């Protein structure tokens, strides 16, 4: 998968590949793909909507100032919370986005 992500990143500036329970890969032009560790849910009940929530959370974090790896880590945490519930509707207790990250690009999402 790393090779495929790197190949795609040779054509596009940023490529994010979700790997389900294995986390994600972030690939950028001219760099080696970076693995993003998965956020482990207590138990998987239903994975419906996890990919959609990952994409939305990634874009949210990135637009708020996180770098791509940090945005992917935040997106993993959100998706991990979702799969612990039945259905694609996120629980109300998704990880809060830290406002400190809005002050500069590359802020932390922990």
Secondary structure, 3 states (H helix, E strand, C coil): CHHHHHHHHCCCCEEEEECHHHCEEEEECCCCCEEECCCCCCCCCCCCCHHHHHHHHHHHHHHCCECHHHHHHHHHHHHHHHCCCCCCCCCCCCCCCCHHHHHCCCECCC
